[in-house]
Amino acid sequence: MRKNRLRELLKAGDPSVGTHLQISWPSIIELVGHSGMFDYVEFVGEYAPYDLYTLENMGRAVDLFDHMTAMMKIEQQPRTYLAVRAIGSGIQNLLFADPRTVEDVQECVRSVRAESPETGGIHGVGMRRDVGFVMEAGSPAFVQALEDAVVAVMIEKDSAVKNLEAILSVKGVDMVQFGPADYSMSIGLVGQFGHPKVKEAERYVIETALKMGVTPRAEISRLDRAKYYTDMGVRHFCVGTDVSILFDWFKENGQGMKEILSKV
């Protein structure tokens, strides 16, 4: 079974840096890997089009780089199906969107962990990429790999913030990520990501996670935003999104060329 770089970093207490990808072309993953700068790529499957062959090809691209692993962000339903197929494709870690209750989070964790008395999950044996199809299906190494899978959950609904301590007490939750866009919408402040109530909730999530021994992660698009979070004790980041990077380049350079040509 392949080592899980993100789990290794969490166990060692070391920081981690990932980057978001919505483009499912495996060569983009290879470019990230060749940079040597990132510990994992997060495929934002909640937003992107893909099929099961796409997931396997992304898994193969990640396998080219020993220093890197992958995470997939999956939507609220069908959680178990998507979790099993992502892990089976070789995407070792999962970020679950939109949990609202303790029961939601328990379902997220159980979908990842093996169905054995010791681990208490519902993830069964399968002949998939993660086990070499026929080589390690149902093996002790397979069960351990599922234990090593990092389970991250989005805290982005009003009910999740209100039930935060109970949610973070669910065994198997490794990492949390605050979602200001969904949270602001859930409390009637649509689009007001920087509203004091939203920022207060974000700080509460981070401080509570640190207090309870759960790793908080921050998403940033600019490096100058990192200090705001590192000052709160955050050491895990996912930086940038491919489609946003492209849009900013198109807008800036397209406008620049228009200005140059207007003066010719």
C-alpha positions in Angstrom: 0.0 0.0 0.0 1.2 3.5 -0.8 2.3 5.8 2.1 0.1 8.7 2.9 2.1 11.9 3.0 -0.6 14.0 4.7 -1.0 11.4 7.5 2.7 11.3 8.0 2.8 15.1 8.4 -0.1 15.1 10.9 1.5 12.4 12.9 4.8 14.3 13.0 3.2 17.5 14.0 4.6 19.2 10.8 2.8 21.7 8.6 1.3 20.9 5.3 0.6 22.7 2.0 -1.9 21.7 -0.7 -3.4 23.3 -3.7 -6.9 23.0 -5.2 -7.6 21.6 -8.6 -10.9 21.6 -10.5 -9.3 20.7 -13.8 -9.2 16.9 -13.9 -6.5 16.6 -16.6 -3.8 14.4 -14.9 -1.0 16.5 -16.4 -2.0 19.4 -14.1 -1.3 17.1 -11.2 2.1 16.2 -12.7 3.0 19.9 -13.0 2.2 20.3 -9.3 4.3 17.3 -8.5 7.2 18.4 -10.6 7.3 21.7 -8.7 8.2 19.7 -5.6 6.5 22.3 -3.5 3.2 20.7 -2.4 2.3 17.9 0.0 -1.0 17.1 -1.7 -3.4 18.2 -4.4 -7.1 18.6 -3.5 -9.4 17.7 -6.3 -12.5 19.9 -5.7 -14.9 17.2 -7.0 -17.8 19.0 -5.4 -17.6 21.6 -8.2 -15.9 19.8 -11.1 -17.2 17.4 -13.7 -15.6 13.9 -13.6 -16.3 10.2 -14.0 -14.7 7.2 -12.3 -12.1 6.8 -15.0 -11.1 10.4 -14.2 -10.5 9.6 -10.6 -8.3 6.6 -11.4 -6.2 8.6 -13.8 -5.8 11.3 -11.2 -4.7 8.6 -8.8 -2.1 7.3 -11.3 -0.7 10.8 -11.7 -0.3 11.3 -8.0 1.5 7.9 -7.7 4.3 9.3 -9.8 5.4 11.4 -6.8 6.5 9.9 -3.5 6.4 13.3 -1.8 2.8 14.0 -2.6 -0.7 12.5 -1.9 -4.2 13.6 -2.9 -7.5 14.7 -1.3 -10.9 14.9 -2.8 -13.7 17.3 -1.7 -17.0 15.5 -2.1 -20.5 16.9 -1.8 -23.0 16.0 0.9 -24.7 13.1 -1.0 -24.0 10.3 -1.8 -21.2 10.5 0.8 -20.4 6.8 1.2 -20.4 6.0 -2.5 -18.1 8.9 -3.4 -15.8 8.2 -0.4 -15.4 4.5 -1.4 -14.8 5.2 -5.1 -12.3 8.1 -4.4 -10.2 6.0 -2.0 -10.5 3.0 -4.3 -9.1 5.2 -7.1 -6.0 6.0 -5.1 -7.1 9.4 -3.6 -6.1 8.7 0.0 -7.8 11.6 1.9 -11.3 13.1 1.9 -12.8 16.5 2.7 -16.6 16.3 3.3 -18.7 19.2 2.4 -21.9 20.4 4.2 -22.1 18.3 7.3 -24.7 19.8 9.7 -24.9 17.4 12.6 -22.9 15.0 14.7 -24.7 12.2 12.8 -23.6 13.6 9.5 -20.0 13.6 10.6 -20.2 10.1 12.0 -21.5 9.0 8.6 -18.5 10.7 7.0 -16.0 8.9 9.2 -17.6 5.5 8.9 -17.6 5.7 5.1 -13.8 5.9 5.2 -12.9 3.4 8.0 -12.9 -0.4 7.4 -15.9 -2.4 8.5 -14.2 -4.3 11.3 -14.9 -4.5 15.1 -11.7 -2.5 15.8 -12.4 0.3 13.4 -16.2 0.6 13.3 -16.6 1.7 9.7 -18.7 0.6 6.8 -16.0 0.6 4.1 -15.8 -2.9 2.7 -13.3 -4.9 0.7 -13.0 -4.0 -3.0 -10.8 -5.0 -6.0 -9.8 -1.4 -6.8 -6.6 0.6 -7.6 -5.8 1.3 -4.0 -5.1 -2.4 -3.3 -3.6 -3.3 -6.7 -7.0 -4.8 -7.7 -6.1 -8.3 -6.6 -2.9 -8.0 -4.6 -4.0 -6.6 -1.2 -7.8 -6.6 -1.2 -9.0 -7.2 2.3 -5.5 -7.4 3.8 -4.3 -5.9 7.1 -2.5 -3.3 5.0 -5.8 -2.2 3.4 -7.4 -1.8 6.9 -4.4 0.3 8.0 -4.5 2.4 4.9 -8.2 3.3 5.7 -7.1 4.2 9.2 -4.4 6.4 7.8 -6.8 8.2 5.5 -7.2 11.8 6.7 -10.9 12.7 7.3 -11.5 16.4 7.0 -14.9 18.1 7.4 -16.1 21.5 6.3 -17.7 23.6 9.1 -19.8 25.8 7.0 -23.4 25.7 8.3 -24.8 27.5 11.2 -25.9 24.3 12.8 -22.4 22.9 12.5 -20.9 25.9 14.2 -23.5 25.6 17.0 -22.7 21.9 17.5 -18.9 22.3 16.9 -17.6 20.7 20.1 -19.8 17.7 19.7 -18.8 17.4 16.0 -15.1 17.7 16.9 -15.5 15.0 19.5 -16.4 12.4 16.9 -13.6 9.9 16.8 -11.8 9.9 13.5 -12.2 13.6 12.6 -8.6 14.7 11.7 -9.0 18.1 10.2 -11.6 20.9 9.9 -12.0 23.7 7.4 -14.2 26.8 7.9 -16.3 27.8 4.9 -17.3 31.5 5.0 -19.4 31.5 1.8 -21.8 28.8 2.9 -21.8 29.9 6.5 -22.6 33.5 5.6 -25.5 32.3 3.5 -26.7 30.0 6.2 -27.1 32.9 8.7 -28.7 35.3 6.2 -25.6 37.3 5.3 -25.3 36.2 1.6 -21.9 37.1 0.1 -20.7 38.9 3.2 -17.7 36.7 3.8 -15.9 39.3 5.8 -18.8 40.3 8.1 -17.8 40.4 11.7 -20.2 37.6 12.6 -18.6 35.4 9.9 -15.0 36.2 11.0 -16.0 35.6 14.7 -17.4 32.2 13.7 -14.2 31.4 11.8 -12.0 32.3 14.8 -14.2 30.2 17.1 -13.8 27.2 14.8 -10.1 27.5 14.7 -9.6 28.1 18.4 -11.9 25.3 19.4 -10.3 22.9 17.0 -6.8 23.7 18.4 -8.1 23.3 22.0 -9.7 19.9 21.2 -6.7 18.6 19.3 -8.2 18.6 15.8 -6.2 20.2 13.0 -7.6 23.4 11.5 -6.8 24.1 7.9 -7.2 27.4 6.1 -7.8 28.1 2.4 -6.1 31.2 1.0 -5.7 32.5 -2.5 -2.9 35.0 -1.7 0.2 34.4 0.4 -0.3 37.7 2.2 -3.3 36.1 3.9 -1.3 33.4 5.6 -0.1 35.5 8.5 -3.7 36.1 9.7 -4.1 32.4 10.2 -0.6 31.5 11.4 -1.0 34.1 14.1 -4.0 32.0 15.3 -2.0 28.9 15.3 -2.9 27.4 11.9 -0.1 25.4 10.2 -2.0 23.7 7.5 -3.0 25.4 4.2 -4.5 24.8 0.8 -3.3 27.5 -1.5 -4.9 28.7 -4.7 -7.3 27.1 -7.2 -6.4 26.4 -10.8 -9.5 28.0 -12.3 -9.1 31.2 -10.2 -5.4 31.4 -11.2 -6.3 31.1 -14.9 -9.1 33.7 -14.6 -6.9 36.2 -12.9 -4.2 35.7 -15.6 -6.7 36.1 -18.4 -8.2 39.2 -16.9 -4.9 40.9 -16.1 -3.0 40.1 -19.2 -6.0 40.5 -21.5 -6.6 44.0 -20.1 -2.9 44.7 -20.4 -2.8 43.8 -24.1 -6.0 45.8 -24.8 -4.2 48.9 -23.2 -1.1 48.3 -25.3 -3.0 48.0 -28.5 -5.2 51.0 -27.8 -2.0 53.1 -27.9 -0.6 51.7 -31.2 
